[in-house]
Amino acid sequence: MARTRKVTVSTDVRGHTAGWAPTDLASDLVPPADPAAAAFFDVDNTMMQGASIYWFARGLAARNYFTTGDLARFAWQQLRFRLLATEHAGDMSRAKQAALAFVEGWRVEDVERLSEEIFDELMAPRIWTGTRALAQRHLDGGQRVWLVSAAPVEIGRVIAARLGLTGAIGTVAEICDGAYTGRLVGDLMHGQAKADAVRQLAEVEQLDLTRCVAYSDSANDLPMLGSVGRAVAINPDNALRQTARLRGWEVRDFRTGRKAARIAVPSTVAAGVLAGAVTAGLAVRRRRQGQ
């Protein structure tokens, strides 16, 4: 029997934010009005340059939640571990579960407030105009648009709200009495889990997945891309680009030249490094405050 995953979805977010005017894209990308269709967008390097958890960590560091020295030291430790360890699914889940420990004891409203502030400061300027335009065309066609990310769902909700999208699916942290316990609810929203979450949402929202579209930059999202009727590779990594070529999927690359190489980092690996650094840095800060 298949295991049921609990999915937290932020819905009914409306109102468009100024600053992301749609660009002129080919008219064949304009979807017809279809309430049974929807679009699913990965976030990191697809909707925005770099990883959302990286920018969140940068924002926390700027607010002195830990020092840049702590960040660099623990990032190096995490990088050494990731280079030496084999990234099986179980290893990845344990690493991410440990990374979410940094919110242990934090109030949900505080994390949401920080996410909003940091989005406005660091993430908003890094939203891909081209990807945002694709999302807007789905909205204009009467379709719903969800973000699907391995980042904490609270960060996804903020990004979706700021961009005027329908909602977000993301990794869920356990909450007790309005505060985070530091543990995960269900699995990391990664790989097959994304595809399962999209299917579950489609059942709830009465969507026809054969009429839906998914967008991603990474071969890690092949299960999600393969679960819908149309897949589009956005700023793809080499593996996804090759797969897209073989399967006849559309490819949209909004990067150019050397700039493309720069903004491809931090990607998934770097996001894990920074998430671990956030955990360790905040632990050091709490320890110092307790002295």
C-alpha positions as CSV (number, residue, x, y, z in Angstrom):
1,M,0.0,0.0,0.0
2,A,1.3,3.4,-1.0
3,R,2.2,5.7,1.9
4,T,0.2,8.9,2.2
5,R,2.1,12.1,2.6
6,K,0.8,15.1,4.4
7,V,0.9,18.2,2.2
8,T,0.6,21.7,3.5
9,V,-0.7,24.1,0.8
10,S,-1.1,27.8,1.0
11,T,-4.0,28.8,-1.2
12,D,-6.2,31.7,-2.2
13,V,-3.4,34.2,-2.4
14,R,-4.4,37.0,-4.7
15,G,-3.4,40.6,-5.7
16,H,-0.5,41.2,-8.1
17,T,2.7,42.9,-6.9
18,A,4.1,45.7,-8.9
19,G,7.6,45.3,-10.2
20,W,7.3,42.2,-12.4
21,A,5.8,43.3,-15.6
22,P,5.4,40.3,-18.0
23,T,7.8,40.3,-20.9
24,D,6.8,39.6,-24.5
25,L,6.9,35.8,-24.9
26,A,5.8,33.8,-27.9
27,S,2.1,33.8,-28.3
28,D,2.0,30.0,-28.4
29,L,2.9,30.0,-24.6
30,V,-0.4,31.7,-23.7
31,P,-2.6,29.0,-22.2
32,P,-6.3,28.8,-23.0
33,A,-8.8,29.4,-20.2
34,D,-9.0,26.0,-18.5
35,P,-10.1,25.7,-14.8
36,A,-9.0,22.1,-14.7
37,A,-5.4,23.1,-15.6
38,A,-2.7,24.5,-13.4
39,A,1.0,25.3,-13.5
40,F,3.6,24.1,-11.0
41,F,6.9,26.0,-10.6
42,D,10.0,24.9,-8.8
43,V,11.6,27.9,-6.9
44,D,15.3,27.7,-6.7
45,N,17.0,28.7,-9.9
46,T,13.7,28.4,-11.7
47,M,11.6,31.2,-10.2
48,M,14.5,33.0,-8.6
49,Q,18.3,33.2,-9.0
50,G,19.9,30.9,-6.5
51,A,18.3,29.1,-3.6
52,S,15.6,30.7,-1.4
53,I,17.1,29.1,1.8
54,Y,20.5,30.7,0.9
55,W,19.0,34.2,0.7
56,F,17.0,33.5,3.9
57,A,20.3,32.6,5.6
58,R,22.0,35.8,4.3
59,G,19.1,37.8,5.7
60,L,19.5,36.1,9.1
61,A,23.2,36.8,9.1
62,A,22.6,40.4,8.3
63,R,20.4,40.6,11.4
64,N,23.2,39.2,13.6
65,Y,21.5,35.8,14.2
66,F,25.0,34.5,13.7
67,T,28.3,35.9,12.5
68,T,29.7,35.6,9.0
69,G,32.6,33.8,10.6
70,D,30.2,31.2,12.0
71,L,28.6,30.9,8.6
72,A,31.8,30.3,6.7
73,R,33.2,27.9,9.3
74,F,30.1,25.7,9.4
75,A,29.5,25.9,5.7
76,W,33.0,24.5,5.2
77,Q,32.2,21.6,7.6
78,Q,28.9,20.9,5.8
79,L,30.7,21.0,2.5
80,R,33.3,18.5,3.6
81,F,30.6,16.2,4.9
82,R,28.5,16.4,1.6
83,L,31.6,15.8,-0.5
84,L,32.5,12.6,1.5
85,A,29.0,11.3,2.1
86,T,26.8,9.4,-0.4
87,E,23.6,11.3,-1.0
88,H,21.0,8.6,-0.7
89,A,17.5,9.7,-0.1
90,G,17.7,8.8,3.6
91,D,20.9,10.8,4.1
92,M,19.3,13.8,2.4
93,S,16.2,13.6,4.6
94,R,18.3,13.4,7.8
95,A,20.4,16.3,6.7
96,K,17.4,18.5,5.9
97,Q,15.7,17.4,9.2
98,A,18.8,18.5,11.1
99,A,18.8,21.8,9.1
100,L,15.2,22.6,10.1
101,A,16.3,22.3,13.8
102,F,17.3,26.0,13.6
103,V,13.7,27.1,14.0
104,E,13.2,25.0,17.2
105,G,11.3,27.2,19.7
106,W,10.7,30.0,17.2
107,R,7.2,31.4,16.9
108,V,5.6,30.9,13.5
109,E,4.7,34.5,13.2
110,D,8.4,35.5,13.7
111,V,9.6,33.3,10.9
112,E,6.9,34.5,8.6
113,R,7.8,38.1,9.4
114,L,11.5,37.5,8.8
115,S,10.6,35.7,5.6
116,E,8.6,38.7,4.3
117,E,11.4,41.2,5.2
118,I,14.1,39.1,3.6
119,F,12.1,38.4,0.5
120,D,11.6,42.2,0.0
121,E,15.3,42.9,0.6
122,L,17.1,40.0,-1.1
123,M,14.8,37.7,-3.0
124,A,12.6,40.1,-4.9
125,P,15.4,41.6,-7.0
126,R,16.4,38.0,-8.0
127,I,13.0,36.9,-9.4
128,W,13.5,35.8,-13.0
129,T,11.4,38.2,-15.1
130,G,10.9,35.6,-17.8
131,T,9.7,32.9,-15.4
132,R,7.4,35.4,-13.6
133,A,5.9,36.3,-17.0
134,L,5.2,32.6,-17.7
135,A,3.4,32.3,-14.4
136,Q,1.4,35.5,-15.1
137,R,0.3,34.1,-18.4
138,H,-1.2,31.1,-16.6
139,L,-3.0,33.4,-14.2
140,D,-4.3,35.5,-17.0
141,G,-5.6,32.3,-18.6
142,G,-7.7,31.6,-15.6
143,Q,-5.4,28.9,-14.3
144,R,-4.0,28.4,-10.8
145,V,-0.2,28.6,-10.2
146,W,1.6,26.9,-7.3
147,L,5.2,27.0,-6.2
148,V,6.6,23.6,-5.3
149,S,9.8,23.8,-3.3
150,A,12.0,21.8,-0.9
151,A,12.3,25.0,1.1
152,P,10.2,25.4,4.2
153,V,6.6,26.0,3.2
154,E,6.5,29.3,5.1
155,I,9.1,30.7,2.7
156,G,7.2,29.4,-0.3
157,R,4.0,31.0,1.0
158,V,5.7,34.4,1.3
159,I,7.1,34.2,-2.3
160,A,3.7,33.1,-3.7
161,A,1.9,35.9,-1.9
162,R,4.4,38.6,-3.0
163,L,4.1,37.4,-6.6
164,G,0.3,37.1,-6.6
165,L,0.3,33.3,-7.2
166,T,-2.2,30.8,-5.9
167,G,-0.1,29.2,-3.2
168,A,2.8,27.0,-2.3
169,I,3.8,23.4,-1.5
170,G,6.9,23.0,0.6
171,T,8.7,21.1,3.3
172,V,6.6,21.2,6.5
173,A,8.1,21.8,10.0
174,E,6.2,20.5,12.9
175,I,4.4,23.2,15.0
176,C,3.2,22.9,18.6
177,D,1.4,25.7,20.4
178,G,2.4,28.2,17.7
179,A,6.1,27.4,17.8
180,Y,8.3,25.1,15.8
181,T,9.6,21.8,17.3
182,G,12.5,21.6,14.9
183,R,11.2,18.3,13.4
184,L,9.8,17.6,9.9
185,V,6.2,16.6,9.2
186,G,6.3,13.9,6.5
187,D,9.1,13.9,4.0
188,L,11.4,16.5,2.5
189,M,9.7,18.0,-0.5
190,H,12.2,16.7,-3.0
191,G,12.3,14.4,-6.0
192,Q,9.4,11.9,-5.9
193,A,7.8,13.7,-3.0
194,K,7.1,16.7,-5.2
195,A,5.4,14.5,-7.8
196,D,3.3,12.9,-5.1
197,A,2.3,16.2,-3.6
198,V,1.3,17.6,-7.0
199,R,-0.9,14.5,-7.6
200,Q,-2.5,14.9,-4.1
201,L,-3.2,18.6,-4.8
202,A,-4.7,17.7,-8.2
203,E,-7.1,15.4,-6.5
204,V,-8.2,18.0,-4.0
205,E,-8.4,20.8,-6.5
206,Q,-10.0,18.6,-9.2
207,L,-7.2,19.3,-11.7
208,D,-6.5,17.2,-14.8
209,L,-2.7,16.6,-14.7
210,T,-2.6,15.9,-18.4
211,R,-3.6,19.5,-18.9
212,C,-1.2,20.9,-16.4
213,V,2.4,22.3,-16.8
214,A,5.4,21.9,-14.6
215,Y,8.6,24.0,-14.7
216,S,12.0,23.3,-13.2
217,D,15.7,23.8,-13.6
218,S,16.9,20.4,-12.1
219,A,16.9,16.8,-13.1
220,N,16.0,16.1,-9.4
221,D,12.5,17.2,-10.5
222,L,12.0,14.7,-13.3
223,P,9.3,12.9,-11.3
224,M,7.2,16.1,-11.1
225,L,8.0,17.1,-14.7
226,G,6.9,13.6,-15.8
227,S,3.6,13.7,-13.9
228,V,2.0,16.4,-16.0
229,G,1.0,16.8,-19.6
230,R,3.6,19.4,-20.4
231,A,7.1,19.9,-19.0
232,V,9.3,23.0,-19.4
233,A,13.0,23.2,-18.5
234,I,13.9,26.6,-17.1
235,N,17.6,27.5,-16.8
236,P,18.3,23.7,-16.9
237,D,21.2,21.9,-15.5
238,N,23.1,19.6,-17.9
239,A,21.2,16.5,-17.0
240,L,17.8,18.1,-17.4
241,R,18.8,19.8,-20.6
242,Q,19.8,16.4,-22.1
243,T,16.5,14.8,-20.9
244,A,14.5,17.7,-22.3
245,R,16.2,17.3,-25.7
246,L,15.4,13.6,-25.7
247,R,11.8,14.0,-24.7
248,G,11.1,17.0,-26.8
249,W,10.4,19.3,-23.9
250,E,10.6,23.1,-24.2
251,V,13.7,24.8,-22.8
252,R,13.7,28.4,-21.6
253,D,17.0,29.8,-20.4
254,F,16.9,33.3,-19.0
255,R,20.6,33.3,-18.2
256,T,23.3,34.7,-20.4
257,G,27.0,33.9,-20.7
258,R,29.2,34.2,-17.5
259,K,26.2,35.5,-15.6
260,A,24.5,32.2,-16.0
261,A,27.4,30.4,-14.4
262,R,27.5,32.8,-11.4
263,I,23.8,32.6,-10.5
264,A,23.7,28.9,-10.8
265,V,25.3,28.9,-7.4
266,P,24.0,28.5,-4.8
267,S,22.0,25.6,-6.1
268,T,20.6,22.5,-4.4
269,V,23.9,21.4,-2.9
270,A,24.8,25.0,-1.8
271,A,21.4,25.3,-0.2
272,G,22.0,22.3,1.9
273,V,25.3,23.7,2.9
274,L,23.8,27.0,4.0
275,A,20.9,25.3,5.7
276,G,23.3,23.3,7.8
277,A,25.3,26.5,8.4
278,V,22.2,28.3,9.6
279,T,21.5,25.5,12.1
280,A,25.0,25.4,13.5
281,G,25.3,29.2,13.5
282,L,22.1,29.7,15.5
283,A,23.1,27.0,17.9
284,V,26.3,28.8,18.6
285,R,24.4,32.1,19.1
286,R,22.0,30.4,21.6
287,R,24.9,28.9,23.4
288,R,26.7,32.2,23.6
289,Q,23.6,34.0,24.9
290,G,23.2,31.3,27.6
291,Q,26.7,31.9,28.9
